[in-house]
Structure formats: C-alpha cells, structure tokens
Amino acid sequence: MTKKKRELVLILVLLLAAAAGFLVNQAMHKKPAAQVEITVDGKLVRTLDLNQDADLIIDGVNGGTNHLIIQDGTAWISEASCPDKVCVHQGKVSLNGELIVCLPNRVIAKIVAPEP
C-alpha cells in the first residue's frame, strides 16, 4: 500500500471514530430532561420542573446571587453578582447532564432526566 493510500485510510478511520463519538454523545443526552437541580456549595437546595416556567433568585455563598429563569423547557442564568459572568454567558441548557456553573457564588444548576 502506498503512503498516500495509508494516509487516506487513516483519515477515514479518524472521521468514522469522530462520527461514532458524536452519535454516542447525542444518544446519551437524548433522554427527556424533566428537572433542574440547584446546588449551593455542594448542597441540594431546590429541584424545579423544567416544564414549568419559573423565575427565581438563588442565594449563593458570601451574599452572591444568581437569577435563574426556566422557560419553554430551557433554563439559564440571566443575571449574576459574580465579577466574570461566565454563568450568564453560558446560555440556555435543556439536555440531560448539562450544567450551568457559577464558581464565585458556588451555584450549580444541573439538568436531570426523570428516574425510570
């Protein structure tokens, strides 16, 4: 086999592996998400239904706050008292296993699928 053919085979194998990884990832996150678990400093403080619209302020550590909105089956942080606002820029989440994390306020909002 020539060097060019071996390189072509290697590229095809890598593309197939990448496609398989993508499909496995999509299948793992396909479960219908039903809840948002909110933890502050590692402690579960609230579980909300992702299918019911909500608008609440989460009290983080050291007086920090995060404004969580649930609407149309998605959740996002619209405002936060932290300096970098990474959690705000993270955008909307709706799939099982997705997270919104605010490290300064130690707030995590995790999307979870219903228990079977």
C-alpha positions as CSV (number, residue, x, y, z in Angstrom):
1,M,0.0,0.0,0.0
2,T,1.4,3.4,-0.9
3,K,1.9,6.2,1.6
4,K,-1.0,8.2,0.1
5,K,-3.4,5.3,0.5
6,R,-2.4,4.7,4.1
7,E,-2.9,8.4,4.9
8,L,-6.4,8.3,3.3
9,V,-7.3,5.1,5.3
10,L,-6.1,6.8,8.5
11,I,-8.2,9.9,7.8
12,L,-11.3,7.8,7.1
13,V,-10.8,5.8,10.3
14,L,-10.4,9.1,12.3
15,L,-13.6,10.5,10.7
16,L,-15.6,7.4,11.5
17,A,-14.3,7.4,15.1
18,A,-15.3,11.1,15.5
19,A,-18.8,10.4,14.0
20,A,-19.3,7.4,16.3
21,G,-18.3,9.5,19.3
22,F,-20.7,12.2,18.3
23,L,-23.6,9.8,17.9
24,V,-22.9,8.1,21.2
25,N,-22.9,11.6,22.9
26,Q,-26.1,12.5,21.3
27,A,-27.8,9.3,22.3
28,M,-26.7,9.7,25.9
29,H,-28.2,13.2,26.1
30,K,-31.4,12.3,24.3
31,K,-33.4,11.4,27.4
32,P,-36.1,14.0,28.1
33,A,-34.9,16.2,30.8
34,A,-37.6,17.0,33.4
35,Q,-35.9,18.8,36.3
36,V,-33.3,21.3,37.2
37,E,-31.3,20.5,40.4
38,I,-29.9,23.6,42.1
39,T,-27.0,23.2,44.5
40,V,-25.2,25.8,46.5
41,D,-21.8,25.0,48.0
42,G,-22.5,21.3,47.2
43,K,-25.8,21.1,49.0
44,L,-29.0,20.5,47.0
45,V,-31.3,23.5,47.8
46,R,-34.0,23.1,45.2
47,T,-35.4,20.9,42.4
48,L,-37.6,22.5,39.8
49,D,-39.7,21.1,37.0
50,L,-38.1,22.1,33.6
51,N,-41.6,22.0,32.0
52,Q,-43.0,24.8,34.3
53,D,-41.8,28.3,33.8
54,A,-40.1,29.8,36.8
55,D,-38.1,33.0,37.7
56,L,-36.1,32.9,40.9
57,I,-33.1,34.4,42.7
58,I,-30.6,31.9,44.0
59,D,-28.7,32.9,47.1
60,G,-25.1,31.8,46.7
61,V,-22.2,32.0,49.2
62,N,-20.9,35.2,50.7
63,G,-24.1,37.1,49.7
64,G,-23.8,36.4,45.9
65,T,-26.9,35.9,43.8
66,N,-27.9,34.3,40.5
67,H,-31.1,35.0,38.7
68,L,-32.4,31.7,37.2
69,I,-35.1,31.6,34.5
70,I,-36.9,28.5,33.3
71,Q,-39.0,29.0,30.2
72,D,-40.1,26.8,27.3
73,G,-38.2,23.8,28.6
74,T,-34.9,25.5,29.0
75,A,-33.0,27.1,31.9
76,W,-30.5,29.9,32.0
77,I,-28.9,32.4,34.3
78,S,-29.9,35.9,33.2
79,E,-28.0,37.9,35.9
80,A,-25.3,37.2,38.5
81,S,-23.4,39.1,41.1
82,C,-20.1,37.4,40.2
83,P,-17.5,39.5,38.5
84,D,-16.8,37.4,35.4
85,K,-20.5,36.5,34.5
86,V,-19.4,33.2,32.9
87,C,-22.7,31.6,34.1
88,V,-24.7,34.3,32.3
89,H,-22.8,33.9,29.0
90,Q,-23.1,30.1,29.2
91,G,-26.6,30.3,27.6
92,K,-29.6,28.0,27.8
93,V,-29.5,24.4,28.8
94,S,-32.1,21.7,28.4
95,L,-30.5,18.3,27.8
96,N,-29.8,15.7,30.5
97,G,-26.5,16.2,32.1
98,E,-25.9,19.9,31.1
99,L,-24.8,22.3,33.7
100,I,-24.7,26.0,34.5
101,V,-21.9,26.7,37.0
102,C,-21.1,29.9,38.9
103,L,-17.9,29.3,40.8
104,P,-17.7,32.5,42.7
105,N,-21.2,32.0,44.1
106,R,-20.8,28.2,44.2
107,V,-24.0,27.7,42.4
108,I,-24.7,24.8,40.1
109,A,-27.9,24.2,38.1
110,K,-27.9,20.7,36.6
111,I,-30.4,19.3,34.1
112,V,-31.5,15.8,35.1
113,A,-33.8,13.2,33.5
114,P,-36.6,11.6,35.5
115,E,-35.8,8.4,37.4
116,P,-37.1,5.3,35.5
